[in-house]
Amino acid sequence: MNNVLEYLERSYEKFPDKTAAIDEKTRCTYSELYFRARQIGTYFAGEVAPRNPIVVFAEKSVDVLQVFMGSVYAGCFYVLIDPSFPIQRIQQILGVLSPSIVVTTQEHKDKLDESGYTGRTIMMADIPSDLNEEILESIRKQSIDTDPLYGIFTSGSTGVPKGVVICHRSVIDFIDNFTEIFGITDKDVMGNQAPFDFDVSVKDIYSCLKTGATLVIIPKAYFMFPNNVVDMLDNNGVTTLVWAVSALCLLNRLHGLKYKVPSAINKIMFSGEMMPIKQLNAWRNYYPDAMFVNLYGPTEITCNCTYHILDREYSDDDKLPMGKAFPNERVFLLDEDDNLITQAGVSGEVCVAGTALALGYYNNPEMTDKAFVQNPLNKCYPEIIYRTGDLASYGEDGLMYFAGRKDFQIKHMGHRIELEEIDSAINAVCGVERACTFFDDVKNKIVTFYVGNVERKDIIDELKTKVPEFMVPNVFMQVEEMPLTKNGKLDRAFLKEQYRAGGRHGA
């Protein structure tokens, strides 16, 4: 198998009349998805040469999924740009891609025009229904498994977003293992939370296409009204959640499951950042018999490279393991001198090798060369690895444990400190629901924002029993809600701005 379209084609043959995808307004069967994708692919084939980007400027939907697959039939790769992005970011992404066409909807056309895009704009609803089997077959014969499949933009240290490009082989290799390990079958219904420009959605989309499961696309706006989310999960018999940590935390904090507990859910997987144990245990109370899985991995290695199936109870002070590597992925730790770390308790940078690695950053060879490098342990032949910038260590159990980011590591009062360790300790304090810590390097202070009904003094008193004095934050800021990025992660940059704008007095 060298093309993800084989997933769709096999499911179409086995389950032509089964619902492939559902959104707020519509649904489509595997037959409808298959034929519409081929029609769209026929049209795109006359507009864009293979292995070039097709940009989709729209919110996630069944129609967008059809455009994605149509792009693949045309031998191209797709990139979704969220219309809610600021104009500047839209311009930056379009500048990196220089796409010859952008597919959009009438609802978002004005904003696309505002971005100054001068290429061809195609309305999604206007794509013809012509089908040319000969053209599609010709494109397919020339395809190989290292052709690009999709692009996802992440933040860049220079201020310009980086476009991570993933190929067919990487997705096939990952999804085959992902669905087998976690027992995803045609009987499953996957509740999609993640935006389609966030790689968590890749697991939803391709797990369904591979197995013949049904994809339920939950609108982003629903997460402001948890009852709507819960109703959509329950009404559609959703069995599987592959969600960002913050989405699970949000639904719990807004008491969505007190309104209703969707009865069919039996698999709950999470990634993106550390899961607060109290939030995890709240979900496990509602679903004591479900499989819970902690997943880890940056966009650059195709979704995830490690996993851990939770097999015991965890107290508030415990840390969840990153676990072990997925099959056919090599995950290892290097110290500051590029020596291999094998002993427990020693922190090092997480590095990954294997077919899961991205092709690189689109139109950005300089950043590609910095992140995707020769394995320093291998002097004999070319072996590219991805240096994640994440720190981890092995526990006495042999499993890997996350220890923070290189760039979240600070030196304070002569001590090297991981800010995530402080967050973990504060999250365990009774009354604290969520914490986020950063360093004010101007005033040399550790600053923590937190959500919860607890006084600063009480937090400090308990912290002193968990961490050294030099790790206790100097400033505490109590907030009602944690700001989140579009991808559902804590928005540390926004918190820093709020602090610098005048909130320095603290709680």
N, C-alpha and C positions, 0 to 999 in steps of 0.2 A: 504494500500500500504506500503510495507516495503523494496522495492528495486528499485533503479533508473532505472533499466532495463525495468521496466513497462512503463516508458516514451517512450523509444525506441520502445518497442513492440506495444504500442498503436498507435504511429505515423506510424509504418510500416503497421499496419492493415488498417489505414485510408488513408495513402498517400504513397503506395508502390513505385509508379513511380515518386514521387516528389523528386527534388534535396534536399538532406539533408545537404551536405557540399561541398564547392568549395574552392580550393586553386589556386595558380599561375599556376599549371600544370595539375590538374585533378579535377574531381568531382565524387560524388557518390550519388545514390538515397537512400531513406530510406530502400528499399529492399536490396540493395547492402551492406549498412552499417550493417543491421540486420544479414544477412547471413555470411558476412565476420567476424563480431565480434564473432559469434558463432563458426566458424571454428577456429579462433585464441584462443577462450576460450577452445575449445576441446584440442588443443595442449598444452596450458598452464596448463590445469588440470592434465596432465601427468608429468609435470615438477615441479610444485610448489604447496604446500599445501595451502588451503584457509586461508585467513586473513594474508598472508605474502606479502611483497612488490614485485612488478615487476617494475623494473627501465627501463625507456625509455630514451635512450641517442640519441636525435635527435631534429631537429628543428620542430616547429609545422607544421602540414599538415593534409590532409585528412587521409593518412595512419596512422598517429599517433593517430588520433581520433578513428580509427578502433581498434588499439592496446589497447587504453584505455578501450574501451567497451569489448574487448576480455578478458582483465584482470579481469573485473568485472564479466563476465560470469564464469570465473574460480574461483570466490569467493575471489579473491585477491584485493589488492588496488594498484593503480598506482602512480608512482612518476616520473616526467620528470626532467632530468638534462640537462641543456642547454650546448651544446658542446663548446660554446664560453667561458665558465667559465675558470678561471685559473686552472691549474692542481691541485694545492693545495686544492682549494675548492671542486673540483670533488672528490678528495681523501677523504676529510672530510665527504662529504655526503655519499659516498659509505661506509665509516667506520662506520657511524651511522646506516645505513640500513643493512649492510652485506647481500646483495641480492644474491640469488642462481643463478639468471639469469639477464642479461642485454640485452635489445633489442636495436639494433642500425642499422645504414646503412653503406654501404661501404665507404661513404664519411667521416664518423666520426669514423670508426673503429680504425684507427691509434692513434687518440688521446685517445680513451678509453684504448687501449693497453699501451699507455704512462703513464696512471694513475696507472698502476700496478695492475689493477683488475684481479683477478685469478679465478673468478667464470666462469660460462658458458656464452658465448657470442652468441646471436642469431641474424642473419640478418633478418630484417623485411621482405624483399622480399622472404625469404626462408621458411617462416612459412607455413606448409602444409594446404591444403584445405579440409582435412578430417573433418567430422562432426559426433559427437557421442551424439545423443539426450539423451541417457540414463545417461551418465556421467553428462551432464549439468543439467538435471532434478534432479539428486541426490544432486548436489551441491546446487541448488536453494532451495530445501526442507529444507536444514540445515541452510540457511541464515536467519539472523535477522537484524532488522533495525539499530542496533548499531554496525554492522560490519563496519570496515574501508572501505572507498571508494577511497580517494586520500590522498596524502601527499604533502605538500608544505613547502620548507625550507625558513626560514627567518634568518636574522642575529642574532647572539647570543652575549651577553655581554662578554662572555668568549673567543670569537674569533672562536668558533665552531658553525656552523649553527644549528638551531633548526628545527626539522622536525614536523610541525603541521599536525596532522592526523584528518581528518574529516570523520564522518560516514554518511551512507545513510540517516538516519532520519533527520539529520541537513540540508542536501541539499534539501530533499523533502519538509520539512517544510518551508524553505526559498523560494525555487523556486515557490512553489504553490502560496505564497503570492506575490512574486515579479512580476510574470506574470499577476496576477489578478489586482493588484494595477495599473500597468502601461499599461494595455490593450494590452499585447503581444499575438498575435494570429498566426495561420498558414499563415496569409497574410503577415507577417513580414519577412524581410530579415535583419539579424544582421551582421554588419560589425565588425569582431573581430580584435581589435588592440593589445590586451594584449598577452604576451607570455603565453604558456600553463603551465608554472610553476609559474604563478601569478594568484591569486584568482579572479581577475576581469574576467578572461576567463571562470571561472565556471558559471557565469551568462550567458555568450554567449552560451556555450555548452548546458547547461541543460534547458535554456529557449527554445532553438530550439527543443531539444528532447521532451520536455513536450508538446509543442504546435504544432509541425510539421512545424515550421518556417525553413528557410534556413540560414545556417551559411556560411558566406564569410570570409575565413581566409586570412588576409592581411599580406604578408611577412614583416618581420621586416625591411629588406633592403629598402623597398619601402618608408619608412619614411624619407630617405635621399633625395628622389625625390618626392616632394608632388604631382606633376602632376600625377604620377603613382597611388598614393593613391586615388586621386580624380577620376581618370578614372575608377579604380576598383569599387569604391563606386557607380558611376553613371551607369557604364555598367551592373552592377548586380542588380540595383534597390534597393540598401540598404535603409532601412527605419529607422533603429535603431542603434545608437552608444552608447555603454557602454564603455567609454574610461577613461584612466588616465588623470588627469588634464594637465599634461605636454604634452601629445600627442595632445590634442586640442590646447594648446598654440603654440606648434611647427608648426602645420599645418597653423595656422593663421599667425604666424610670418614669415613663408616662403611664404606667399601669395598664398597658394594653392587654396583658394576659389575665388581669383581674376582670376585665370585661368578658373575655372568652378565651378558652384554651383550645386552639385548633387540634382536633383529635388525631389526625393522620400523621403528624410530624414524628419521624423516627430517627432522623440524622440531622445533627446541627454542627456545622463546621465554621470556624472563624479564623480570621487572619488580619493583618494590617498593623497591629500593635499588641502590646501586652493586654490580655484579658484580666480585669480585676476579679479576684477570686470571689468576692461577694456577689458580683454580677453573674458569674458563672454558676455559683451555687443556687442563686435565685432561679435561673433557667432549669437547673437540674431538679429543683423541687417540683417544677411543673412537669418535667419530662424525665422521671427517674429511670425509665427503661430505654431512653434514646441513646444513640451513639453520639458522643461529643468528641470532636477532633480539633486539636490545635495545629494550625498550618503556618508555615513560615516560608517566605521567599519574596525577593524583589521582582519587579516587572521584567528585569533583564534576564531572568532565568526561566521564563514561561511559567508564571503563576506561583508555584511553590517547589521547593527542593527538599524540605523536611516535613514530617508529620508526627503527631503523637496522639494515639487514641487514648482518651482518659479512662483509666482502668481502676481508679480508686477515688476516695473522697479527698478533698483538699481543704485545709484550713486557710484563714485569711492571710496568714504569714507565709504560706507556701508559694513557690514559683512553679509555673507550668513549664514542662520541658518543651523545647523545640522538637525533640524527638530524634528520629533517625532519617536518613536520606531515602527518597523515593528510589525505586529500582532504576538502574542505568544513570544515576547521578552521583558524582563524587563530591562530597561536602567535607571540607577539612578546615583546620585552623592554622594560621601562620602568625608567628610573633613579629615584633617590630624589625627583626633581622631576617625575616623570611625563612625562619626555621619551623619545621613541622611541630605542632603541639599535640602530644598524645596523653599527657598526664592530667589527672583531675585537678580542678581548681585554678588552672592557669588560663587567663584570658588571652584571646587572640582574634584576628580578623577572620570572618567567615568567607571562605573562597569556594567556588563551585566550578566543576568541570563536567563536560558531557554534551550530548546533543540538545539538551535543554537551553543552552545559551542562545541569546539573541544574536542576530546577524550583526548588530551594532546599532549606532545612532545614525539616523538618516541624515545624509548630507553634512555629517559632522565627524570627519576622520580624526580630528585632534582629540575630542572627548572619547571617541571609541578606543583610540590607542591608549588612553589613560586608564580606562576601566577594564578593557578586555586585553589581557597581557599574557605573555609566555609564563607558564608555570615555573617559578624559580626553583622548584624541586626537580625539574626535568631538564637536563642538559643535553639530551640525546636526540630529540626530535621535536618538531613543533607541537605544542599542546596549549591551546588557549584556555585560560580560566577567567572568571569574572570575580573581581575583588569587590565585595558588597559594601565595604565600609562599616558593616555591622560587627560588633564584638560579641563573643560567646565563650563559654568554657564547658568542659565536660564535668558532669557530676560523678559521684562515686558509683552511680547506677549505670555509667557508660553512656548516658544520654547527653545531648547538647542542651545548654541553657543560655538564653539570650542575656547579654550583659550591657547592652546599650549601643549607641552609635559612637564612632570615632569622634564625630563632631559634637556629640553631646557630652563628651568627656571634658571635665574642667580641672583646673588646679586651683585649690582654695586653701589658704592657710598652710601651704606647703604639702598638701595632700592631693593625690589624684582621685577624682570622684566621678562616678557615673550618675548622671541626673536621674536615669530610670530607676536606679536603686532607691533613691529618695522617694520617687513617685510610688514605688511598690510598697514602701514602708508606710507612707501616708494613706494610701488606699486601704491598708489593713486596719486603720484606726476606726473605731466604732463611731458612726455618724458621718464619716466622710464617704461620699459617693464616687467622686472622681477627682484626681489631682494632676496638675501639670506644672513642672518645675523648669526654670531656666536660670541663667547666670547673668547678672548685671555686671559686666566687666569694667564699667566706668567707676561704680561705687564699690566693686568687689563684694557683691551681695548675692546670696542665693534667694531667688524669689519663687514662691509657690502660689498658684491660683488653685482654688478648690471649690467644689460643690458639696454642700452638706450642712446639716444643722449641728454645728459643733464649734466651740470657741477655740481661738488661737492657743490659749494657755493649755487647754486639754490636749490639743494635738501635740504641742511641744513636750508636755509631760510624758505622753506615751511614746513619742519618737525617741526620747532620751533612753528609753528602755530597749530600743531596737537598733539604733545607729549611733556612731560616735558623735560627740558634741559638735565637731567641725562639719558634720553633715546636716545639722539642723538648720533649716532655712532662716534667714534673717528677716524676711518679709513674707507675710501671708495676705493674700487677696481673696476674699470670699465673693463668689459670683453665683448667679442663679442657674446658668447653663454654660457648658463649655462650648466655645465656638469650634465648628468643624470645617475642614476643607471640603471641597466638592466630592472627594473620594472617601469621605467619612472618617478621616483621621483628625486628631486634635490639631487645631490651627495655632501652633506655637508662635508663628510670626505675628498673628493678630493680637495675641495676648501680650507679646513684647511691646507692640505699638501702643496698646491701651495703657500699659504700665508706664511707658516713656512719655505718654501724653498727659500724665498728671495723676496717675493712681499710685504714686510711690509711697504714700503714707502707710498703706497696708492695713490689715485687720488687727 
